Amino acid sequence: MQIGRVTGKVVATIKLGSITGLKFLVVQPLGEDEKPAGEEIVAVDTVQAGANELVFYVTGREATLPLPNPVNPVDATIVGIVDSID
């Protein structure tokens, strides 16, 4: 899992049938110091995250597992909202 901050959303009027109804958000990956680390990514939102929220997400094969159809062309999925980091 990785930490990131939601910076925007993606609107797609036409999508593959198996991902219709899923919300896509733009996420800025963060390093251990909570500063931007790398380029922004697009991730499927499974937890109803909002703008500027701190989230954790998974990538690769694990990104498809939380989805209703685990055989999807998805590279990243938001799986939690971070309340605090100590």
N, CA, C and O atoms as a Tinker XYZ file with bonds, in Angstrom:
   344  protein
     1  N      0.835000   -1.180000    0.000000    73     2
     2  CA     0.000000    0.000000    0.000000    64     1     3
     3  C      0.874000    1.235000    0.000000    63     2     4     5
     4  O      1.996000    1.233000    0.507000    81     3
     5  N      0.335000    2.280000   -0.577000    73     3     6
     6  CA     1.036000    3.547000   -0.661000    64     5     7
     7  C      0.101000    4.662000   -0.217000    63     6     8     9
     8  O     -1.122000    4.530000   -0.266000    81     7
     9  N      0.701000    5.753000    0.212000    73     7    10
    10  CA    -0.058000    6.911000    0.673000    64     9    11
    11  C     -0.092000    7.952000   -0.436000    63    10    12    13
    12  O      0.889000    8.135000   -1.157000    81    11
    13  N     -1.235000    8.638000   -0.570000    73    11    14
    14  CA    -1.357000    9.702000   -1.552000    64    13    15
    15  C     -2.419000   10.701000   -1.131000    63    14    16    17
    16  O     -3.156000   10.484000   -0.169000    81    15
    17  N     -2.483000   11.802000   -1.872000    73    15    18
    18  CA    -3.494000   12.827000   -1.611000    64    17    19
    19  C     -4.333000   13.018000   -2.865000    63    18    20    21
    20  O     -3.797000   13.137000   -3.967000    81    19
    21  N     -5.659000   13.046000   -2.694000    73    19    22
    22  CA    -6.567000   13.243000   -3.814000    64    21    23
    23  C     -6.454000   14.690000   -4.284000    63    22    24    25
    24  O     -6.618000   15.624000   -3.499000    81    23
    25  N     -6.170000   14.862000   -5.580000    73    23    26
    26  CA    -5.989000   16.209000   -6.128000    64    25    27
    27  C     -7.024000   16.566000   -7.186000    63    26    28    29
    28  O     -7.085000   17.714000   -7.626000    81    27
    29  N     -7.824000   15.616000   -7.595000    73    27    30
    30  CA    -8.827000   15.903000   -8.618000    64    29    31
    31  C     -9.632000   14.667000   -8.961000    63    30    32    33
    32  O     -9.508000   13.626000   -8.315000    81    31
    33  N    -10.462000   14.798000   -9.990000    73    31    34
    34  CA   -11.270000   13.667000  -10.425000    64    33    35
    35  C    -11.207000   13.560000  -11.943000    63    34    36    37
    36  O    -10.855000   14.517000  -12.632000    81    35
    37  N    -11.549000   12.399000  -12.445000    73    35    38
    38  CA   -11.574000   12.144000  -13.873000    64    37    39
    39  C    -13.006000   11.801000  -14.246000    63    38    40    41
    40  O    -13.640000   10.961000  -13.606000    81    39
    41  N    -13.509000   12.451000  -15.279000    73    39    42
    42  CA   -14.851000   12.167000  -15.774000    64    41    43
    43  C    -14.715000   11.526000  -17.144000    63    42    44    45
    44  O    -14.117000   12.107000  -18.049000    81    43
    45  N    -15.264000   10.335000  -17.298000    73    43    46
    46  CA   -15.248000    9.624000  -18.574000    64    45    47
    47  C    -16.679000    9.225000  -18.912000    63    46    48    49
    48  O    -17.300000    8.454000  -18.180000    81    47
    49  N    -17.198000    9.741000  -20.007000    73    47    50
    50  CA   -18.581000    9.441000  -20.363000    64    49    51
    51  C    -18.719000    8.064000  -20.995000    63    50    52    53
    52  O    -19.793000    7.464000  -20.944000    81    51
    53  N    -17.648000    7.558000  -21.587000    73    51    54
    54  CA   -17.680000    6.225000  -22.175000    64    53    55
    55  C    -16.557000    5.403000  -21.556000    63    54    56    57
    56  O    -15.392000    5.797000  -21.595000    81    55
    57  N    -16.923000    4.245000  -20.978000    73    55    58
    58  CA   -15.943000    3.380000  -20.325000    64    57    59
    59  C    -16.235000    1.932000  -20.683000    63    58    60    61
    60  O    -17.319000    1.606000  -21.167000    81    59
    61  N    -15.275000    1.082000  -20.445000    73    59    62
    62  CA   -15.452000   -0.357000  -20.552000    64    61    63
    63  C    -16.601000   -0.766000  -19.636000    63    62    64    65
    64  O    -16.704000   -0.261000  -18.518000    81    63
    65  N    -17.448000   -1.652000  -20.083000    73    63    66
    66  CA   -18.634000   -2.046000  -19.313000    64    65    67
    67  C    -18.349000   -2.494000  -17.901000    63    66    68    69
    68  O    -19.135000   -2.205000  -16.999000    81    67
    69  N    -17.238000   -3.197000  -17.677000    73    67    70
    70  CA   -16.944000   -3.720000  -16.341000    64    69    71
    71  C    -16.505000   -2.642000  -15.355000    63    70    72    73
    72  O    -16.456000   -2.904000  -14.153000    81    71
    73  N    -16.186000   -1.439000  -15.829000    73    71    74
    74  CA   -15.820000   -0.360000  -14.906000    64    73    75
    75  C    -16.837000    0.780000  -14.908000    63    74    76    77
    76  O    -16.603000    1.829000  -14.308000    81    75
    77  N    -17.961000    0.568000  -15.582000    73    75    78
    78  CA   -19.035000    1.558000  -15.561000    64    77    79
    79  C    -19.552000    1.690000  -14.137000    63    78    80    81
    80  O    -19.773000    0.690000  -13.455000    81    79
    81  N    -19.742000    2.916000  -13.695000    73    79    82
    82  CA   -20.239000    3.169000  -12.348000    64    81    83
    83  C    -19.152000    3.384000  -11.310000    63    82    84    85
    84  O    -19.445000    3.786000  -10.184000    81    83
    85  N    -17.896000    3.121000  -11.672000    73    83    86
    86  CA   -16.797000    3.350000  -10.731000    64    85    87
    87  C    -16.317000    4.792000  -10.846000    63    86    88    89
    88  O    -16.312000    5.368000  -11.934000    81    87
    89  N    -15.915000    5.370000   -9.718000    73    87    90
    90  CA   -15.426000    6.752000   -9.676000    64    89    91
    91  C    -13.909000    6.739000   -9.787000    63    90    92    93
    92  O    -13.242000    5.921000   -9.153000    81    91
    93  N    -13.364000    7.647000  -10.594000    73    91    94
    94  CA   -11.924000    7.756000  -10.781000    64    93    95
    95  C    -11.428000    9.078000  -10.202000    63    94    96    97
    96  O    -12.000000   10.135000  -10.467000    81    95
    97  N    -10.358000    9.008000   -9.407000    73    95    98
    98  CA    -9.769000   10.197000   -8.800000    64    97    99
    99  C     -8.300000   10.317000   -9.179000    63    98   100   101
   100  O     -7.629000    9.317000   -9.434000    81    99
   101  N     -7.813000   11.540000   -9.211000    73    99   102
   102  CA    -6.396000   11.803000   -9.437000    64   101   103
   103  C     -5.727000   11.831000   -8.063000    63   102   104   105
   104  O     -6.177000   12.533000   -7.158000    81   103
   105  N     -4.651000   11.064000   -7.920000    73   103   106
   106  CA    -3.957000   10.946000   -6.634000    64   105   107
   107  C     -2.490000   11.313000   -6.809000    63   106   108   109
   108  O     -1.826000   10.835000   -7.728000    81   107
   109  N     -1.991000   12.169000   -5.918000    73   107   110
   110  CA    -0.569000   12.512000   -5.881000    64   109   111
   111  C      0.107000   11.600000   -4.875000    63   110   112   113
   112  O     -0.149000   11.718000   -3.676000    81   111
   113  N      0.972000   10.685000   -5.333000    73   111   114
   114  CA     1.699000    9.834000   -4.376000    64   113   115
   115  C      2.559000   10.691000   -3.442000    63   114   116   117
   116  O      3.104000   11.717000   -3.848000    81   115
   117  N      2.670000   10.251000   -2.186000    73   115   118
   118  CA     3.451000   10.982000   -1.190000    64   117   119
   119  C      4.541000   10.084000   -0.618000    63   118   120   121
   120  O      4.377000    8.868000   -0.518000    81   119
   121  N      5.657000   10.708000   -0.244000    73   119   122
   122  CA     6.737000    9.987000    0.413000    64   121   123
   123  C      6.497000    9.917000    1.909000    63   122   124   125
   124  O      5.453000   10.341000    2.405000    81   123
   125  N      7.472000    9.378000    2.619000    73   123   126
   126  CA     7.353000    9.249000    4.077000    64   125   127
   127  C      7.202000   10.592000    4.774000    63   126   128   129
   128  O      6.625000   10.672000    5.859000    81   127
   129  N      7.723000   11.652000    4.151000    73   127   130
   130  CA     7.627000   12.996000    4.723000    64   129   131
   131  C      6.347000   13.717000    4.304000    63   130   132   133
   132  O      6.192000   14.913000    4.555000    81   131
   133  N      5.426000   12.983000    3.662000    73   131   134
   134  CA     4.156000   13.507000    3.169000    64   133   135
   135  C      4.324000   14.585000    2.103000    63   134   136   137
   136  O      3.441000   15.423000    1.917000    81   135
   137  N      5.460000   14.562000    1.404000    73   135   138
   138  CA     5.691000   15.485000    0.281000    64   137   139
   139  C      5.519000   14.704000   -1.014000    63   138   140   141
   140  O      5.744000   13.494000   -1.038000    81   139
   141  N      5.117000   15.391000   -2.109000    73   139   142
   142  CA     4.906000   14.702000   -3.380000    64   141   143
   143  C      6.108000   13.843000   -3.778000    63   142   144   145
   144  O      7.261000   14.258000   -3.660000    81   143
   145  N      5.804000   12.640000   -4.250000    73   143   146
   146  CA     6.840000   11.688000   -4.656000    64   145   147
   147  C      6.408000   11.045000   -5.972000    63   146   148   149
   148  O      5.717000   10.025000   -5.972000    81   147
   149  N      6.805000   11.627000   -7.063000    73   147   150
   150  CA     6.448000   11.060000   -8.360000    64   149   151
   151  C      5.269000   11.763000   -8.999000    63   150   152   153
   152  O      4.738000   12.743000   -8.476000    81   151
   153  N      4.877000   11.234000  -10.147000    73   151   154
   154  CA     3.785000   11.819000  -10.916000    64   153   155
   155  C      2.432000   11.381000  -10.387000    63   154   156   157
   156  O      2.301000   10.320000   -9.778000    81   155
   157  N      1.424000   12.218000  -10.629000    73   155   158
   158  CA     0.066000   11.883000  -10.229000    64   157   159
   159  C     -0.423000   10.662000  -11.001000    63   158   160   161
   160  O      0.016000   10.398000  -12.120000    81   159
   161  N     -1.335000    9.928000  -10.384000    73   159   162
   162  CA    -1.915000    8.747000  -11.015000    64   161   163
   163  C     -3.435000    8.855000  -10.966000    63   162   164   165
   164  O     -3.985000    9.672000  -10.228000    81   163
   165  N     -4.103000    8.028000  -11.756000    73   163   166
   166  CA    -5.555000    7.917000  -11.700000    64   165   167
   167  C     -5.874000    6.608000  -10.999000    63   166   168   169
   168  O     -5.344000    5.557000  -11.361000    81   167
   169  N     -6.745000    6.672000   -9.987000    73   167   170
   170  CA    -7.092000    5.487000   -9.208000    64   169   171
   171  C     -8.608000    5.357000   -9.087000    63   170   172   173
   172  O     -9.321000    6.358000   -9.018000    81   171
   173  N     -9.087000    4.131000   -9.063000    73   171   174
   174  CA   -10.499000    3.864000   -8.812000    64   173   175
   175  C    -10.751000    4.100000   -7.324000    63   174   176   177
   176  O     -9.949000    3.698000   -6.481000    81   175
   177  N    -11.864000    4.752000   -7.011000    73   175   178
   178  CA   -12.207000    5.041000   -5.619000    64   177   179
   179  C    -13.218000    4.025000   -5.105000    63   178   180   181
   180  O    -14.328000    3.937000   -5.630000    81   179
   181  N    -12.846000    3.257000   -4.085000    73   179   182
   182  CA   -13.774000    2.287000   -3.491000    64   181   183
   183  C    -14.260000    2.712000   -2.113000    63   182   184   185
   184  O    -15.029000    1.990000   -1.478000    81   183
   185  N    -13.815000    3.892000   -1.639000    73   183   186
   186  CA   -14.139000    4.303000   -0.271000    64   185   187
   187  C    -14.789000    5.686000   -0.185000    63   186   188   189
   188  O    -14.906000    6.249000    0.903000    81   187
   189  N    -15.207000    6.227000   -1.314000    73   187   190
   190  CA   -15.852000    7.546000   -1.361000    64   189   191
   191  C    -14.952000    8.657000   -0.836000    63   190   192   193
   192  O    -15.391000    9.507000   -0.061000    81   191
   193  N    -13.700000    8.648000   -1.257000    73   191   194
   194  CA   -12.751000    9.699000   -0.870000    64   193   195
   195  C    -13.140000   11.012000   -1.543000    63   194   196   197
   196  O    -13.791000   11.022000   -2.588000    81   195
   197  N    -12.732000   12.111000   -0.929000    73   195   198
   198  CA   -13.041000   13.422000   -1.466000    64   197   199
   199  C    -11.787000   14.210000   -1.775000    63   198   200   201
   200  O    -10.668000   13.750000   -1.550000    81   199
   201  N    -11.994000   15.400000   -2.291000    73   199   202
   202  CA   -10.894000   16.277000   -2.668000    64   201   203
   203  C     -9.995000   16.567000   -1.477000    63   202   204   205
   204  O    -10.477000   16.823000   -0.374000    81   203
   205  N     -8.699000   16.526000   -1.701000    73   203   206
   206  CA    -7.661000   16.859000   -0.732000    64   205   207
   207  C     -7.545000   15.860000    0.432000    63   206   208   209
   208  O     -6.819000   16.127000    1.389000    81   207
   209  N     -8.236000   14.731000    0.370000    73   207   210
   210  CA    -8.123000   13.735000    1.444000    64   209   211
   211  C     -6.866000   12.907000    1.275000    63   210   212   213
   212  O     -6.411000   12.641000    0.163000    81   211
   213  N     -6.324000   12.511000    2.405000    73   211   214
   214  CA    -5.168000   11.618000    2.438000    64   213   215
   215  C     -5.706000   10.186000    2.358000    63   214   216   217
   216  O     -6.563000    9.794000    3.151000    81   215
   217  N     -5.199000    9.409000    1.396000    73   215   218
   218  CA    -5.716000    8.058000    1.164000    64   217   219
   219  C     -4.576000    7.066000    1.068000    63   218   220   221
   220  O     -3.422000    7.450000    0.880000    81   219
   221  N     -4.904000    5.782000    1.199000    73   219   222
   222  CA    -3.921000    4.784000    0.824000    64   221   223
   223  C     -4.503000    3.966000   -0.314000    63   222   224   225
   224  O     -5.709000    3.732000   -0.391000    81   223
   225  N     -3.603000    3.535000   -1.201000    73   223   226
   226  CA    -4.023000    2.868000   -2.419000    64   225   227
   227  C     -3.084000    1.707000   -2.727000    63   226   228   229
   228  O     -1.955000    1.644000   -2.240000    81   227
   229  N     -3.585000    0.802000   -3.543000    73   227   230
   230  CA    -2.789000   -0.336000   -3.985000    64   229   231
   231  C     -2.650000   -0.269000   -5.503000    63   230   232   233
   232  O     -3.494000    0.293000   -6.201000    81   231
   233  N     -1.563000   -0.854000   -5.992000    73   231   234
   234  CA    -1.316000   -0.864000   -7.433000    64   233   235
   235  C     -1.053000   -2.293000   -7.897000    63   234   236   237
   236  O     -0.931000   -3.214000   -7.090000    81   235
   237  N     -0.971000   -2.451000   -9.196000    73   235   238
   238  CA    -0.677000   -3.758000   -9.763000    64   237   239
   239  C     -1.880000   -4.687000   -9.675000    63   238   240   241
   240  O     -3.024000   -4.233000   -9.665000    81   239
   241  N     -1.622000   -5.970000   -9.613000    73   239   242
   242  CA    -2.685000   -6.979000   -9.564000    64   241   243
   243  C     -3.613000   -6.762000   -8.370000    63   242   244   245
   244  O     -4.819000   -6.987000   -8.470000    81   243
   245  N     -3.059000   -6.330000   -7.253000    73   243   246
   246  CA    -3.870000   -6.100000   -6.054000    64   245   247
   247  C     -4.924000   -5.016000   -6.271000    63   246   248   249
   248  O     -5.929000   -4.991000   -5.560000    81   247
   249  N     -4.718000   -4.126000   -7.228000    73   247   250
   250  CA    -5.672000   -3.049000   -7.486000    64   249   251
   251  C     -7.001000   -3.562000   -8.014000    63   250   252   253
   252  O     -8.020000   -2.887000   -7.867000    81   251
   253  N     -7.015000   -4.728000   -8.619000    73   251   254
   254  CA    -8.267000   -5.267000   -9.158000    64   253   255
   255  C     -9.068000   -6.059000   -8.134000    63   254   256   257
   256  O    -10.273000   -6.242000   -8.307000    81   255
   257  N     -8.430000   -6.528000   -7.082000    73   255   258
   258  CA    -9.100000   -7.414000   -6.120000    64   257   259
   259  C    -10.273000   -6.775000   -5.375000    63   258   260   261
   260  O    -11.256000   -7.474000   -5.130000    81   259
   261  N    -10.233000   -5.478000   -4.993000    73   259   262
   262  CA   -11.376000   -4.895000   -4.278000    64   261   263
   263  C    -12.583000   -4.592000   -5.166000    63   262   264   265
   264  O    -13.640000   -4.221000   -4.655000    81   263
   265  N    -12.445000   -4.743000   -6.473000    73   263   266
   266  CA   -13.508000   -4.359000   -7.403000    64   265   267
   267  C    -14.522000   -5.488000   -7.576000    63   266   268   269
   268  O    -14.201000   -6.658000   -7.366000    81   267
   269  N    -15.751000   -5.127000   -7.962000    73   267   270
   270  CA   -16.777000   -6.153000   -8.163000    64   269   271
   271  C    -16.347000   -7.221000   -9.175000    63   270   272   273
   272  O    -16.629000   -8.405000   -8.988000    81   271
   273  N    -15.673000   -6.806000  -10.235000    73   271   274
   274  CA   -15.153000   -7.732000  -11.235000    64   273   275
   275  C    -13.634000   -7.655000  -11.175000    63   274   276   277
   276  O    -13.055000   -6.692000  -11.678000    81   275
   277  N    -12.967000   -8.649000  -10.571000    73   275   278
   278  CA   -11.515000   -8.561000  -10.407000    64   277   279
   279  C    -10.710000   -8.743000  -11.696000    63   278   280   281
   280  O     -9.480000   -8.777000  -11.659000    81   279
   281  N    -11.393000   -8.858000  -12.822000    73   279   282
   282  CA   -10.693000   -8.943000  -14.102000    64   281   283
   283  C    -10.967000   -7.635000  -14.847000    63   282   284   285
   284  O    -11.751000   -7.603000  -15.795000    81   283
   285  N    -10.323000   -6.575000  -14.412000    73   283   286
   286  CA   -10.487000   -5.237000  -14.978000    64   285   287
   287  C     -9.139000   -4.646000  -15.328000    63   286   288   289
   288  O     -8.133000   -5.009000  -14.718000    81   287
   289  N     -9.092000   -3.745000  -16.293000    73   287   290
   290  CA    -7.838000   -3.078000  -16.631000    64   289   291
   291  C     -7.581000   -1.876000  -15.719000    63   290   292   293
   292  O     -7.576000   -0.734000  -16.179000    81   291
   293  N     -7.370000   -2.131000  -14.440000    73   291   294
   294  CA    -7.176000   -1.069000  -13.447000    64   293   295
   295  C     -5.775000   -1.179000  -12.871000    63   294   296   297
   296  O     -5.337000   -2.266000  -12.493000    81   295
   297  N     -5.064000   -0.043000  -12.802000    73   295   298
   298  CA    -3.696000   -0.026000  -12.294000    64   297   299
   299  C     -3.591000    0.396000  -10.833000    63   298   300   301
   300  O     -2.626000    0.045000  -10.155000    81   299
   301  N     -4.590000    1.155000  -10.337000    73   299   302
   302  CA    -4.529000    1.645000   -8.956000    64   301   303
   303  C     -5.942000    1.754000   -8.388000    63   302   304   305
   304  O     -6.874000    2.149000   -9.088000    81   303
   305  N     -6.089000    1.399000   -7.113000    73   303   306
   306  CA    -7.382000    1.477000   -6.436000    64   305   307
   307  C     -7.189000    2.050000   -5.038000    63   306   308   309
   308  O     -6.327000    1.602000   -4.283000    81   307
   309  N     -8.005000    3.049000   -4.707000    73   307   310
   310  CA    -7.997000    3.619000   -3.365000    64   309   311
   311  C     -8.769000    2.666000   -2.460000    63   310   312   313
   312  O     -9.919000    2.327000   -2.739000    81   311
   313  N     -8.125000    2.236000   -1.368000    73   311   314
   314  CA    -8.754000    1.258000   -0.479000    64   313   315
   315  C     -8.948000    1.769000    0.947000    63   314   316   317
   316  O     -9.460000    1.038000    1.795000    81   315
   317  N     -8.551000    3.006000    1.227000    73   315   318
   318  CA    -8.753000    3.537000    2.568000    64   317   319
   319  C     -8.516000    5.033000    2.644000    63   318   320   321
   320  O     -7.808000    5.611000    1.819000    81   319
   321  N     -9.118000    5.646000    3.646000    73   319   322
   322  CA    -8.899000    7.064000    3.942000    64   321   323
   323  C     -8.088000    7.134000    5.220000    63   322   324   325
   324  O     -8.424000    6.493000    6.215000    81   323
   325  N     -7.020000    7.916000    5.188000    73   323   326
   326  CA    -6.115000    8.030000    6.340000    64   325   327
   327  C     -6.650000    9.087000    7.297000    63   326   328   329
   328  O     -6.887000   10.227000    6.897000    81   327
   329  N     -6.840000    8.714000    8.557000    73   327   330
   330  CA    -7.287000    9.656000    9.577000    64   329   331
   331  C     -6.123000   10.440000   10.146000    63   330   332   333
   332  O     -6.213000   11.653000   10.334000    81   331
   333  N     -5.018000    9.737000   10.423000    73   331   334
   334  CA    -3.846000   10.424000   10.948000    64   333   335
   335  C     -2.614000    9.553000   10.743000    63   334   336   337
   336  O     -2.707000    8.337000   10.570000    81   335
   337  N     -1.453000   10.214000   10.766000    73   335   338
   338  CA    -0.181000    9.523000   10.674000    64   337   339
   339  C      0.651000    9.968000   11.850000    63   338   340   341
   340  O      0.837000   11.166000   12.064000    81   339
   341  N      1.164000    9.002000   12.630000    73   339   342
   342  CA     1.996000    9.336000   13.807000    64   341   343
   343  C      3.436000    8.997000   13.517000    63   342   344
   344  O      4.302000    9.198000   14.369000    81   343
